[in-house]
């Protein structure tokens, strides 16, 4: 765990503080049990004692009662400190994860062909210019109504979102996922249990009056769906595909991706979520990655798969793979989907267990973005644009767009 904290770039001393608190919890628990046993034994002697003995025993009983109360308080304080420190620890990093920061990822695969717009004889437009031509994106009125990093999807833009969501849910359902429409507001225990009130807390919207949190991903309600439950082993794997609005403060992103809809405060997303036996989590992680690759391939987008470095994992993930699509006007790959193996980290915090025969134990949870809508729209518009400002529609989306093969400009 010390090595894991070091790889994450987090406080290694937290591990020693936790061990110290846990030792106090254990020793104070033993002390409490010993005093309680002595108190019970004394309680049996008092009724049988003579008058002279009874006075002395009652005096001793009074002192024991005070000692028991003090030991109980010490035990509770040590237990509280232990739990608070435990919640600050990130998941144990998988040994194969590359060590380092945001730029220390390892590229595992590259798919598709990056278009040479110069050879085609025109300069590519960015997604906002294309969205304006198509009558699909309106960020000016989004800012007027709600502030920066908000937007309207209008006309064919709204239809494109609905097409993406329907196509993504159709793929997930065909793969055996149960489609879910999830709450966008959750209680603190749901947010904390999934690991979003630690290092990610600054990015979360909180409603003080109601003590509820707006989710940044449907991973949160999907993880908490079976909170405080014991599942039978023969029900696993359980796979859900959640659709929900997502809300993020984008704290620390000042000046980044300010143009268009790549980085916004509110967006819709289709998220895959799996509950599996702990020994099956790595294989399930690969399956989630394959479904993400299938999705991006069906959209005919050039993309790469990276193994995310340790300091960029997020507290709940033991390992994470990102699929990054090529964005022509940025000249680089940008994250479109992500899948994380959270092993037993979330299930322990949310008290979700599996009964396998006579054994009851924590299970593993995993998540994978199938379609984060605005970023996917960015990638589709920019990669499939044509010289006249129209945009080619991949066949997978056409049934949900009234058969359209091309999105046509509506304004000069």
N, C-alpha and C positions, 0 to 999 in steps of 0.2 A: 504493500500500500504506500510505503514511503516512496518507492521508485515510481509508482503511478502518479502520486502527487507532484513529484519532481518533473515527470514528463509533461504533465499538464501545465507546468509553470505556476503551480499553486503552493500554498504553505505546507511544507513538510512537517513543521513543528506541530501542526494540528493532529497528526497521528499520535505523537507522544502525549499531547494533552488529553486525547481521547483515552489512551491506555491508562494514564494516571487517574482520570475520572472514573474509569471502569473498575480499576483496582479499589478505589474508595467506595464505589457502589457495592462491590462484592464484600469487602471487609466490614463495612457498616451493616450490610445485610446479615452477615454471620453474627456480628455483635448483637444486632436486634433479636435474632433467633435465640441466642444464648440467654439474653436477659428475659425474654418472654418465657422460655422454658423454666428459668429460675423463679419467675413470678408465679407461674402456674403451680410449681412444686410448693412454693411458700403458701399459696392459697389453700392447699390441701392440709398443711400443718396447722394453720391458725385455729380451725374449729376444734382440734384435738388438744390444743395447748392449755396449760394451766393459766391462771389469771396473771401470774408474774411473767411467764413466758410470752403470753399473748401480747402484752404491752410492748415487749421488745420486738416481737415479730411484726406487729402493726407498724412500728417505727421503721423497720427494715422494708416492709411492703411499700410504705409511702415513698421512701428513697428509690426503691426499684421502679415504682410507677413513673417517677420523674426521669430516671435513667432510660426507661423504655421509650418514653415520649421523646427524649432527646435523640436516642438512637434512631427512632422512626423518622424524625425530621432530617437527621443527617443522611439516612438512606435515601429519602425522597429527593433531597437536594442533589446528592451525587447522581441519582438516576436521571433527574432532569438535566443536569449538566452533561451527562453522557449522551443523552438523546439529542440535545442541542448541538453538540460537537459532531455527532454521527451524521446529522442532517447537513452539515457543512462539507462533508467529504464527497468528492465526485466518485463515479463508478470506477472500478478497477480497469485500467486500460489494457486492452488485448495486447499480448506480446508482439504481434505482427504489425501493430500500428506504427507508422513512421514517427519518430520523435522530432518535435519542433513546432514552429508557429504556422501561421496562415499560409505562407509561401513554401512550406516544406512538405507539401503533399507529394504523393507518388502517382503518376499517370499509369493506369492499368490497361486501358483500352481506348482506341479512337475509332469512331464510326462515321460513315458518310463522307461526302466530298464537299469541301468549302468552295463556293462559287467564285469564279474570277469575273467580277463585274466589268473590269476593264476590257477583258476579251469580248464581253457581250456588248461593249460600246456605250455603257452609261454608268454614272456615278450613283451608288445606292443611296436611297433616302432613309432617314431614321424612322423609327416606328411612329413617332409623334406626327411627323410630316405626312406619313402614309395614312395614319389614323384620321388626320384632318381631311385629307383628300377623299377618304372613304366615308366621311361623316360618321366615324366610329368612336372617336375619343375626343372628349372635351375636358381639358384640364383647367382652362381659364374659369369656367363656371364652377368646376369642382372646388377651386381655390376660393372663389367668391362665396360659395355656400358653406364650406367647411374648413378652409384654410389650405396651407401648402400640403402637398403629397396626398391630396384627395382628387377624385376625378369622376366623370360620368362616362359610362360606355353607352353610346347612342346608336340607334339604327342597327346596321349590320354588326357593329361592335358588340352590342348586347346579344344579338343572335349568335355571334361567334363564341361568346362565353358559354351560352346555353348549349351550343353544339359540343364544345370541349367537355363540359361537365357530363353531358349525356353519353358521349363516346367513351370517356374515362370510366364512368359507372358501368357501362355495358361491358368493357374489357374486364373490369374487376369482378363483376357478377359472373361472367363466363369462366373466370378463374376460381370461382367458389367463394368469393367474399360476400358477406351479407351487407347490403347497402344500408346506411344509417344516416339520418338527419339528426344532428347532435345539438345540445344547448350551446349557446355562445357565452353564457355566464355560468361560472362555477364557484363553488365554495373554496375557502383557503386550503382545506385539507386536500382537495383534488389538485390544486395548483402546486402545492408543496410536495405532494406525493409523487408527482411526475418529474420533479426537479426544476420547476420554473420559477421558484422563489429564492433561488440562490444567486448565482452569477447573472442569471437572465432577468432578475426582478426589475431592473431599471427599464426594461423594454416592455413591461406589462402595464396595462391600464387597470386601475383599481377604483371601484365605486365605494367610497368611504361610508356613505350613508347605509348601504346595504351589506357591506363587507363581502362583496362579490367581485370576481375578476373576469374581465373580457379575455377570452382565449386567443392565443396567438396561433393556434393550430387545433384541429379536432383530435389530435393525439391526446390532449388532456382529458376531455370527457370520455373518449374511448378507453383510455387507460383506467379511469376511475369507474367505468361502467360496472365492473365486477369487484369494486372495493369491498373489503370485509366479507368476501365470499370464499367458500371452498368448492372448487370445481372437480368433477370426476375426471380421471385421466383419460377415459374413453371419449370424452367430449373434445379433446385436443387433437389437432390444432383448432383454435377458434380464430376466424379471420373476418374483420369488419372493414368496410370501405365507407368512411365518414365524409359527408359534405357539410361544410359550414363556412360562415364568414370568419375571417381571422383579423385580429387587431394587434398592431405593433407600434410602439412609440418610435421605433428606429432611433433609439438613443445612441449617441456617438457616431451617427451617420451624417452629421451636418456637412453640407457641401458635396456629399456623394450622391450620384445618380439623381440629381435634382430635376432633370428634364424627363418628362413623360411619365410612364407608369411602371418603370422597372422596380423602384423601391417606394412603397406607399404605406399609408397607415392602416388601410382597410382593403382586404381582398378576399376572394373566395378560393377554396381549395378542396380537392379530393385527396383524402389521406387513407392509406392502407395501414391496418393495425393488426398484429398477430399476437395471440397467446399460445405458447408452445412449452413443451417440457424443456428444462434447462439444457439437456444434452442435444436437443434439436435446434438450438438457436442459431448456430453458425450456418447450418444448411438452410434454415428459413431465411436468414439474411441474404444468402445468395439467390433464393427464389424471389424475394422482394426486388432485388436488383435486376433480375431477369425481366420481371414485369415492368419495371421502369424503362428498361432498354427497349422492350417490345413496344411500349407506348411512344417513346420518342422516335423510334424507327418508323412506326405507322404514320407519324406526322412528317416524315421525310426530312428530319432535321439533322444536320451534322453535329455530333456531340462527342465528348470524351468522358471516361469514368475515372475518378480519382479516389485514392485512399487518403482520407483526411488525416492530417497530422495531429498529434496528441493534444497540443495546446489549443486546438480549434474544434475540439469534439463537442463541447457542451457537457454539463455535469452528468447527465443520465446515460450517455453513450459509452460503451466499451470500445466500439468501432463504428465508423461511419463511412459510407461511400456516397459521393456526390456525382450526379450526372450533369455536366455543364454543356450547354448548347453554344454554338458559335454565334456571336452577334456581329454581323458585318460592319456596321458603322462604328463599333467600338474596337474592332480588330482583335477580339479576344473571346475566350470561352467564359461564360458566366453561369452560375448555378441555376439549374431549372428544377431538378428533383434531388432528393436526399433520402438515404435509408440508414437507420441506426439500429444496432443490436444493443438493447439496454440490459441484457441478461436478467438478473434477479433484482436489479436496483429499484425499479418502480414497484414491483410486486411486494417486496419487503416493506416498503414505506406505505403502501396502500393496503397491506394485509390481504393480499390475494394469494391463495394457496391451491395446490392440487392434491387430491387424495388418490394415491396409487397403492392399491391393496390396503394394508394397515398403516402405511406411511403417509403423513401429511407434510408437504414441503412447499416452499415458494416455487413459482414457475418463472418463465422468461417472457419478456414482452419485447416486441420490435415494432418499429414504425417506418413507413416509407411514403413520401409524397408521390402521388401519381400525377396530379396536375395542379400546380399553382397558377391560377388563370392569367393574371396580368403578365407575368414573365413569359408564359407560353405564347400569349398573343404577341408580345414583343418579338419573340423568336420567329413566329410564323410570318408576321408582316415583313420583317427584314429579310429573311432567307428566301421567301417565296414571292417577293415583289418582282414586277415586270417594268419595263422601261416607261410605259405610259401611266404608271402609278397604280395599276390594278395588282391584285394579289392572287396567285394560284392557290386553290383549295385542295389539300390532300384528300384522296378518295375516302379515308376513314371518317371525315367530317361531313361529306356531302349529303348523306341521308338525313342529317340533322340541320342542314341548311337549305332545305327545299331543293336539293339536287344541284345547287350552284357549283360550278367548276372554277369560277373566278369571281372575286369581289371587285366590283367596278367603282371607280371614282364617281362621286356625286357633286364635287365642287372643284373648280380650277384653283 
